[in-house]
Amino acid sequence: MELQGKTAVITGGASGIGLATAKRFAAAGVNLVLGDIEEAPLQDALSQLRGDGARAIGVVGDVAQEADVEAMRDAALAEFGAVHVVFNNAGVGGGMTIGTPKAVWDWVLDINLGGVINGINTFVPLFLEQREGHVVNTASESGLVGSAGSGPYCASKYAVVGLSEALFHELALYDKNVHVTVLCPNFVRTRINESQRNMPSDLVAYSANPMVQASKKIADDLVNSGIEPAEVADLVVNAVVNNRFWILTNEHSATRITEQRLEWMRGGRPPRAKKMTAPGS
Ligand SMILES: NC(=O)c1ccc[n+]([C@@H]2O[C@H](COP(=O)([O-])OP(=O)(O)OC[C@H]3O[C@@H](n4cnc5c(N)ncnc54)[C@H](O)[C@@H]3O)[C@@H](O)[C@H]2O)c1
């Protein structure tokens, strides 16, 4: 895709990978609509982008709500007349596999998976009609390997990888110049380890659980040792320009864990996922 003058909607655009990608798109002449649940960081992000000369607007909304994602699309159409890229990126982490209340599972799945579904339902029909568009879905390396301490997150990210592959094959049948990318980052230095900041207040008590606290400490160290969001942003922009399906920020790690999983399926030993080991192990 030729980017100059195009419009991108980025969910979770106020922080981390979303904001870094907004900056890269802006530098390539792309108009931006940032959707985020956090109003003050969203306003800060818009000020930074506009200060650098970008054409950018923001919509406060929750990607788990289809109407909020539709409002992001409608704001983009009203301001810029068209949308060409949707980056379904907003996400949260949280929850062990054992002992996590269903409401916490729902919170993670409704955002990480439901948000991507809402993005597809809202934008793909528009892209097919205009015969141009690119969907980027943020999954994770946790969508390629299961690991202790992150059941809801892994479940949501595996689902995003699966639905992205399904979308790839369906779009090929339509053959209308609409494409999809799935982003599977290893650790990136963002605020994902502070996802609890957006957790509904009635669920926050769960996060005080010592196992959850221990797991968070591990996540803090891993995220803080990660790559910069700007590196991921370059890969996202490149995938849209050159129409690539997979983005593996650490290709060696992603392919190694996939090969190990294949060996496990064939009767070998289970892979030892290095990240997010269970507290105390
Ligand atoms: N940072 C990592 O190590 C890493 C690794 C793999 C995948 N990811 C994925 O990258 C994506 C971006 O996360 P990040 O690392 O930049 O973290 P981040 O916390 O810095 O940014 C996430 C953004 O999403 C927003 N958000 C949260 N819930 C929302 C909701 N319901 N509706 C709208 N916006 C919401 C937050 O306010 C925040 O601005 C997530 O999907 C995450 O799972 C991150």
PDBQT file of the ligand as one rigid body, heavy atoms in Angstrom, charges set to zero:
ROOT
HETATM    1  N1  LIG A 301       4.472  -5.123  25.464  1.00  0.00    +0.000 N 
HETATM    2  C1  LIG A 301       4.648  -6.413  25.199  1.00  0.00    +0.000 C 
HETATM    3  O1  LIG A 301       5.624  -7.058  25.671  1.00  0.00    +0.000 OA
HETATM    4  C2  LIG A 301       3.675  -7.122  24.287  1.00  0.00    +0.000 A 
HETATM    5  C3  LIG A 301       4.034  -8.390  23.794  1.00  0.00    +0.000 A 
HETATM    6  C4  LIG A 301       3.137  -9.045  22.973  1.00  0.00    +0.000 A 
HETATM    7  C5  LIG A 301       1.931  -8.457  22.630  1.00  0.00    +0.000 A 
HETATM    8  N2  LIG A 301       1.614  -7.231  23.121  1.00  0.00    +0.000 N 
HETATM    9  C6  LIG A 301       0.323  -6.637  22.741  1.00  0.00    +0.000 C 
HETATM   10  O2  LIG A 301       0.515  -5.349  22.208  1.00  0.00    +0.000 OA
HETATM   11  C7  LIG A 301      -0.718  -4.624  22.301  1.00  0.00    +0.000 C 
HETATM   12  C8  LIG A 301      -0.429  -3.199  22.766  1.00  0.00    +0.000 C 
HETATM   13  O3  LIG A 301      -0.014  -3.224  24.108  1.00  0.00    +0.000 OA
HETATM   14  P1  LIG A 301       1.249  -2.408  24.634  1.00  0.00    +0.000 P 
HETATM   15  O4  LIG A 301       2.305  -3.398  24.912  1.00  0.00    +0.000 OA
HETATM   16  O5  LIG A 301       1.541  -1.264  23.759  1.00  0.00    +0.000 OA
HETATM   17  O6  LIG A 301       0.700  -1.947  26.074  1.00  0.00    +0.000 OA
HETATM   18  P2  LIG A 301       0.226  -0.521  26.637  1.00  0.00    +0.000 P 
HETATM   19  O7  LIG A 301      -0.467  -0.802  27.914  1.00  0.00    +0.000 OA
HETATM   20  O8  LIG A 301       1.385   0.406  26.662  1.00  0.00    +0.000 OA
HETATM   21  O9  LIG A 301      -0.821  -0.017  25.549  1.00  0.00    +0.000 OA
HETATM   22  C9  LIG A 301      -2.113  -0.598  25.455  1.00  0.00    +0.000 C 
HETATM   23  C10 LIG A 301      -3.132   0.497  25.174  1.00  0.00    +0.000 C 
HETATM   24  O10 LIG A 301      -4.425  -0.107  25.054  1.00  0.00    +0.000 OA
HETATM   25  C11 LIG A 301      -5.354   0.704  25.772  1.00  0.00    +0.000 C 
HETATM   26  N3  LIG A 301      -6.522  -0.100  26.155  1.00  0.00    +0.000 N 
HETATM   27  C12 LIG A 301      -6.587  -1.032  27.149  1.00  0.00    +0.000 A 
HETATM   28  N4  LIG A 301      -7.834  -1.520  27.219  1.00  0.00    +0.000 NA
HETATM   29  C13 LIG A 301      -8.562  -0.894  26.265  1.00  0.00    +0.000 A 
HETATM   30  C14 LIG A 301      -9.911  -0.993  25.840  1.00  0.00    +0.000 A 
HETATM   31  N5  LIG A 301     -10.781  -1.817  26.434  1.00  0.00    +0.000 N 
HETATM   32  N6  LIG A 301     -10.324  -0.222  24.807  1.00  0.00    +0.000 NA
HETATM   33  C15 LIG A 301      -9.458   0.638  24.208  1.00  0.00    +0.000 A 
HETATM   34  N7  LIG A 301      -8.176   0.774  24.583  1.00  0.00    +0.000 NA
HETATM   35  C16 LIG A 301      -7.730   0.011  25.589  1.00  0.00    +0.000 A 
HETATM   36  C17 LIG A 301      -4.564   1.218  26.969  1.00  0.00    +0.000 C 
HETATM   37  O11 LIG A 301      -5.179   2.347  27.549  1.00  0.00    +0.000 OA
HETATM   38  C18 LIG A 301      -3.217   1.520  26.306  1.00  0.00    +0.000 C 
HETATM   39  O12 LIG A 301      -3.187   2.833  25.796  1.00  0.00    +0.000 OA
HETATM   40  C19 LIG A 301      -1.608  -5.432  23.241  1.00  0.00    +0.000 C 
HETATM   41  O13 LIG A 301      -2.569  -6.139  22.476  1.00  0.00    +0.000 OA
HETATM   42  C20 LIG A 301      -0.644  -6.411  23.881  1.00  0.00    +0.000 C 
HETATM   43  O14 LIG A 301      -1.281  -7.593  24.298  1.00  0.00    +0.000 OA
HETATM   44  C21 LIG A 301       2.469  -6.545  23.939  1.00  0.00    +0.000 A 
ENDROOT
TORSDOF 0
